[in-house]
Amino acid sequence: MQIATVLLVLMLVLGSVSAVGHARKGRWGKAAEVFLPVLGTNLMLLGGVDRHIPLLFWLGILLLAGGLGLDALSLWRARGTDREAASR
């Protein structure tokens, strides 16, 4: 179980670094898209599954779903912009 914990912490660190990089460039939406699923996955697996705390499991699920929802929303907006540019 220690290897899985180390990999999840590494994923959290790399996701945080990527989110900070996006935030420093002023892309706050992209930073949230990157960080929320990473944080949600870590909360869900480390807190909910490993330590058997249901509250952390469900909080992780909500953060993961929120981050993926933001990602889907930005993809939907980008596709709409591409279609408008192509029709002109």
Helices and strands as residue ranges (DSSP letters): H 2-24, H 28-42, I 43-50, H 54-87
